[in-house]
């Protein structure tokens, strides 16, 4: 059922002179209740509604969003037309500006998008504008302003959305792993402090562990590693694999007892050789060889590729997606929850 008819069904007092403004929320609910398979028929429906109710510019916002996929220039034109209407003030203006910004993003004009979003967050407390602005700042590498906007977003929405701040910190930590050391450490400290505030002691331990490694504090790193090993297999795998990033990782790894101490020690020993080429070897042997072979190729490489064909040693213990051993945060669920080995043990 199309939204126009569904709205009439929900509102039996509907007439041709009905003004949507008084019960616009009901109509939006009707829009959400519709399962629309053809976006262009939906677009035509919205155009009809916009013609019937010219004082309701919101219909053009929906129409522009649908048009954005095929013709972002035309979508921008529609949204800018709404923006310059007298009714576009306060929250409505902020809402329209956010739609305009998304048009600019598709058109690869991010600077213009940032400019209009700054206007949006000034004229009203409109959470989606703050969230999009945060994403654009983050993409530019302006993490401090991005953090301020994500905090603004959380302050305007459900307190449960505070997890968005944690995910933001986590993404920044991952990105800093590819940039300057001082920036990386600063991001880790932010994550550690925030994690403690939110009561996530495990994540705070991981952040503290990496910070101590960056600071070349072997004693403190060993203390953190012991605590993480005590948390169980997932966090032992996470912490020991992160040692691969650092020159003194071998000594710290071997100085702390645990189920995977010897396994990871193999990675730091270039002289290890294998007598067997049996593809049916136990899982730990296969993984340890694969770890070594990632750095030191031997004739076992083809055998091990048949066991771990996608070159991914780890999966996130939370969502099960592939994890790089050099990054602390899962790029998919954006959490620090530990990791597991990914092995086809039936190979």
C-alpha positions as CSV (number, residue, x, y, z in Angstrom):
1,X,0.0,0.0,0.0
2,X,1.4,3.4,-0.9
3,X,1.9,6.0,1.8
4,X,-0.8,8.3,0.6
5,X,-3.5,5.6,0.8
6,X,-2.2,4.2,4.0
7,X,-2.4,7.6,5.6
8,X,-6.0,7.9,4.5
9,X,-6.7,4.5,6.1
10,X,-5.1,5.5,9.3
11,X,-7.0,8.9,9.4
12,X,-10.6,8.3,8.6
13,X,-11.4,12.0,8.8
14,X,-9.1,12.7,5.9
15,X,-10.5,15.0,3.2
16,X,-9.1,16.7,0.1
17,X,-8.5,19.9,2.1
18,X,-6.7,18.1,4.9
19,X,-3.5,19.8,6.1
20,X,-0.6,17.5,6.9
21,X,1.1,19.9,9.1
22,X,-1.1,19.2,12.1
23,X,-0.4,15.4,12.0
24,X,2.7,15.1,10.0
25,X,4.1,12.5,12.3
26,X,1.3,10.1,11.4
27,X,2.2,10.5,7.8
28,X,5.8,9.8,8.4
29,X,4.8,6.6,10.3
30,X,2.8,5.6,7.2
31,X,5.9,6.2,5.1
32,X,7.9,3.9,7.4
33,X,5.2,1.2,7.3
34,X,5.4,0.9,3.6
35,X,7.6,-1.8,2.0
36,X,8.5,-0.1,-1.3
37,X,10.2,-2.2,-3.9
38,X,10.4,0.4,-6.6
39,X,12.1,3.6,-5.6
40,X,11.1,5.5,-8.7
41,X,7.4,4.8,-8.2
42,X,8.0,6.1,-4.6
43,X,9.7,9.1,-6.1
44,X,6.6,9.8,-8.3
45,X,4.4,9.4,-5.3
46,X,6.3,11.9,-3.3
47,X,6.3,14.4,-6.2
48,X,2.5,14.0,-6.3
49,X,2.2,14.7,-2.6
50,X,4.6,17.7,-2.9
51,X,2.3,19.1,-5.6
52,X,-0.8,18.6,-3.5
53,X,0.8,20.1,-0.4
54,X,3.3,22.7,-1.5
55,X,3.5,24.1,2.1
56,X,5.0,20.8,3.2
57,X,8.6,20.9,1.9
58,X,9.6,17.7,3.7
59,X,8.2,15.7,0.8
60,X,10.9,17.2,-1.5
61,X,13.5,16.1,1.0
62,X,12.5,12.5,0.6
63,X,12.2,12.9,-3.2
64,X,15.7,14.4,-3.4
65,X,17.2,11.6,-1.3
66,X,15.8,9.0,-3.8
67,X,17.0,11.1,-6.8
68,X,20.5,11.4,-5.3
69,X,21.5,7.9,-6.4
70,X,21.1,8.6,-10.1
71,X,21.3,12.4,-10.3
72,X,23.0,14.1,-7.3
73,X,23.1,17.4,-9.0
74,X,19.3,17.4,-9.4
75,X,18.9,16.2,-5.8
76,X,21.0,19.1,-4.6
77,X,18.8,21.5,-6.7
78,X,15.7,20.1,-5.0
79,X,17.1,20.4,-1.5
80,X,18.5,23.9,-2.0
81,X,15.0,24.9,-3.2
82,X,13.6,23.8,0.1
83,X,16.4,25.5,2.0
84,X,15.5,28.9,0.6
85,X,11.8,28.7,1.5
86,X,10.6,31.0,4.3
87,X,9.5,28.1,6.4
88,X,13.0,26.6,6.5
89,X,14.0,27.8,9.9
90,X,15.2,26.2,13.1
91,X,15.2,22.4,13.1
92,X,13.7,22.2,9.6
93,X,16.6,24.3,8.3
94,X,19.1,22.1,10.1
95,X,17.4,19.0,8.6
96,X,17.5,20.5,5.1
97,X,21.2,21.4,5.4
98,X,22.0,17.8,6.4
99,X,20.3,16.6,3.2
100,X,22.3,19.2,1.2
101,X,25.5,18.1,2.8
102,X,24.8,14.5,1.8
103,X,24.4,15.7,-1.8
104,X,27.8,17.4,-1.6
105,X,29.4,14.2,-0.2
106,X,28.1,12.2,-3.2
107,X,29.4,14.9,-5.5
108,X,32.8,14.6,-3.7
109,X,32.6,18.2,-2.5
110,X,33.4,17.4,1.2
111,X,34.5,21.0,2.1
112,X,31.1,22.4,1.1
113,X,29.4,19.6,3.0
114,X,31.4,20.5,6.1
115,X,30.5,24.2,5.7
116,X,26.7,23.6,5.5
117,X,26.9,21.1,8.4
118,X,28.6,23.7,10.6
119,X,25.6,26.0,9.8
120,X,23.2,23.1,10.6
121,X,24.6,22.4,14.1
122,X,24.6,26.1,14.9
123,X,21.0,26.8,14.0
124,X,19.4,23.8,15.8
125,X,20.2,20.7,17.9
126,X,19.9,18.3,15.0
127,X,21.7,15.0,15.8
128,X,22.1,13.6,12.3
129,X,24.0,16.7,11.2
130,X,26.4,16.4,14.1
131,X,27.0,12.7,13.3
132,X,27.6,13.3,9.6
133,X,30.0,16.2,10.4
134,X,31.9,13.9,12.8
135,X,32.3,11.4,10.0
136,X,33.6,14.0,7.6
137,X,36.1,15.4,10.1
138,X,37.2,11.9,10.8
139,X,37.7,11.2,7.1
140,X,39.9,14.3,6.9
141,X,42.0,13.2,9.8
142,X,40.7,16.0,12.0
143,X,40.0,13.7,14.9
144,X,39.7,16.4,17.6
145,X,36.8,18.2,15.9
146,X,35.4,14.8,15.0
147,X,35.4,13.8,18.6
148,X,33.6,17.0,19.6
149,X,30.8,16.4,17.1
150,X,30.4,12.8,18.1
151,X,30.0,13.9,21.7
152,X,27.5,16.5,20.5
153,X,25.6,13.8,18.7
154,X,25.5,11.6,21.9
155,X,24.3,14.6,24.0
156,X,21.3,15.0,21.7
157,X,20.3,11.4,21.5
158,X,19.6,8.4,23.6
159,X,22.3,7.8,26.3
160,X,22.8,4.3,24.9
161,X,24.4,6.0,21.8
162,X,27.4,6.7,24.0
163,X,28.8,3.5,22.4
164,X,29.2,5.7,19.3
165,X,31.9,7.6,21.1
166,X,33.7,4.3,22.0
167,X,33.5,3.2,18.3
168,X,34.9,6.6,17.3
169,X,37.9,6.2,19.6
170,X,38.5,2.7,18.3
171,X,38.4,3.8,14.7
172,X,40.8,6.6,15.4
173,X,43.2,4.2,17.2
174,X,43.2,1.9,14.1
175,X,43.9,4.8,11.8
176,X,46.7,6.1,14.1
177,X,48.4,2.8,13.7
178,X,49.2,3.9,10.2
179,X,50.4,7.4,11.2
180,X,52.7,9.2,13.6
181,X,53.7,7.5,16.9
182,X,52.7,10.5,19.1
183,X,49.2,10.6,17.6
184,X,48.8,6.9,18.0
185,X,49.7,7.1,21.7
186,X,47.4,10.1,22.2
187,X,44.5,8.1,20.7
188,X,45.2,5.1,22.9
189,X,45.2,7.3,26.0
190,X,41.8,8.7,25.0
191,X,40.5,5.2,24.5
192,X,41.9,4.0,27.9
193,X,40.4,6.9,29.8
194,X,37.0,6.6,28.1
195,X,36.9,2.9,28.6
196,X,37.5,3.3,32.4
197,X,34.8,5.9,32.5
198,X,32.4,3.5,30.8
199,X,33.4,0.6,33.1
200,X,35.0,-1.4,30.3
201,X,38.2,-2.4,32.2
202,X,39.2,-5.0,29.6
203,X,39.3,-2.5,26.8
204,X,41.2,-0.1,29.1
205,X,43.8,-2.8,29.7
206,X,44.3,-3.3,26.0
207,X,44.8,0.4,25.4
208,X,47.2,0.7,28.4
209,X,49.1,-2.3,27.1
210,X,49.6,-0.8,23.7
211,X,50.5,2.6,25.2
212,X,53.2,1.0,27.3
213,X,54.6,-0.8,24.2
214,X,54.7,2.5,22.3
215,X,56.5,4.1,25.2
216,X,59.0,1.2,25.3
217,X,58.2,0.4,28.9
218,X,59.0,-3.3,29.0
219,X,58.2,-3.8,32.7
220,X,54.8,-2.1,32.4
221,X,54.0,-4.0,29.2
222,X,54.7,-7.3,30.9
223,X,52.4,-6.4,33.7
224,X,49.6,-5.6,31.3
225,X,50.3,-8.7,29.3
226,X,50.0,-10.9,32.4
227,X,46.6,-9.3,33.2
228,X,45.4,-9.8,29.6
229,X,46.5,-13.4,29.6
230,X,44.5,-14.0,32.7
231,X,41.4,-12.8,30.9
232,X,41.4,-15.9,28.7
233,X,42.3,-17.1,25.3
234,X,40.7,-14.3,23.3
235,X,42.7,-11.6,25.0
236,X,45.9,-13.6,25.1
237,X,45.7,-14.0,21.4
238,X,45.0,-10.3,21.0
239,X,47.8,-9.0,23.2
240,X,50.5,-11.4,22.0
241,X,49.6,-10.8,18.3
242,X,49.9,-7.0,18.9
243,X,53.5,-7.6,20.1
244,X,54.3,-8.3,16.5
245,X,54.3,-4.5,16.0
246,X,57.2,-3.8,18.3
247,X,61.0,-4.6,18.4
248,X,61.0,-5.8,22.0
249,X,57.9,-7.9,21.5
250,X,59.8,-11.2,21.6
251,X,61.3,-10.6,25.0
252,X,58.0,-9.5,26.5
253,X,56.1,-12.4,24.9
254,X,58.6,-15.0,26.2
255,X,58.7,-13.4,29.7
256,X,55.0,-14.0,30.4
257,X,53.6,-17.6,30.7
258,X,50.5,-18.6,28.9
259,X,48.9,-21.1,26.5
260,X,50.3,-19.3,23.4
261,X,53.7,-18.2,24.7
262,X,55.7,-20.9,22.7
263,X,53.4,-20.5,19.6
264,X,54.1,-16.8,19.3
265,X,57.8,-17.2,20.1
266,X,58.1,-19.0,16.8
267,X,57.4,-15.7,15.0
268,X,60.5,-14.1,16.5
269,X,62.8,-16.9,15.7
270,X,64.0,-16.8,12.0
271,X,66.0,-20.0,12.4
272,X,63.1,-22.4,13.0
273,X,62.8,-25.2,10.5
274,X,60.1,-27.8,10.0
275,X,60.8,-31.5,9.2
276,X,57.2,-32.4,8.4
277,X,55.0,-31.2,5.5
278,X,51.9,-33.0,6.7
279,X,48.9,-30.9,6.0
280,X,47.0,-32.8,8.6
281,X,49.2,-31.6,11.4
282,X,47.4,-30.3,14.5
283,X,45.8,-26.8,14.3
284,X,48.4,-25.0,16.5
285,X,51.3,-26.3,14.4
286,X,49.6,-25.2,11.2
287,X,49.0,-21.7,12.6
288,X,52.5,-21.4,14.1
289,X,53.9,-22.2,10.7
290,X,51.6,-19.8,8.9
291,X,52.6,-17.1,11.3
292,X,56.3,-17.7,10.5
293,X,55.7,-18.1,6.8
294,X,54.0,-14.7,6.6
295,X,57.5,-13.3,7.2
296,X,59.8,-16.1,6.0
297,X,58.6,-18.0,3.0
298,X,59.4,-21.8,2.7
299,X,58.2,-24.7,0.7
300,X,55.4,-25.2,3.2
301,X,53.6,-22.1,2.0
302,X,51.3,-23.9,-0.4
303,X,50.3,-26.5,2.2
304,X,49.4,-23.9,4.7
305,X,47.5,-21.8,2.2
306,X,45.2,-24.7,1.7
307,X,44.4,-24.6,5.4
308,X,44.1,-20.8,5.8
309,X,43.4,-19.8,2.2
310,X,42.5,-16.1,2.7
311,X,45.7,-15.2,4.6
312,X,43.7,-14.2,7.6
313,X,45.0,-15.7,10.9
314,X,42.5,-14.2,13.2
315,X,38.8,-13.5,13.5
316,X,37.1,-11.1,15.9
317,X,35.7,-13.0,18.9
318,X,32.7,-10.7,18.9
319,X,31.5,-10.7,15.2
320,X,33.7,-13.4,13.6
321,X,35.1,-11.2,10.8
322,X,38.7,-11.2,9.7
323,X,41.2,-9.4,11.9
324,X,44.6,-8.0,11.1
325,X,47.2,-9.0,13.7
326,X,48.7,-5.6,13.7
327,X,45.5,-3.7,14.6
328,X,43.8,-3.7,18.0
329,X,40.3,-2.9,16.9
330,X,38.0,-5.0,14.7
331,X,37.3,-2.9,11.6
332,X,33.8,-4.3,11.3
333,X,32.2,-4.2,14.7
334,X,34.7,-1.5,15.9
335,X,35.3,-3.2,19.3
336,X,38.2,-4.4,21.2
337,X,36.9,-7.8,22.4
338,X,39.8,-10.2,21.7
339,X,40.3,-12.6,18.8
340,X,40.4,-16.2,17.8
341,X,42.4,-18.2,15.4
342,X,40.8,-18.8,12.1
343,X,41.7,-22.4,11.0
344,X,40.1,-25.0,8.9
345,X,40.9,-27.9,11.2
346,X,39.4,-30.4,8.9
347,X,41.8,-29.6,6.0
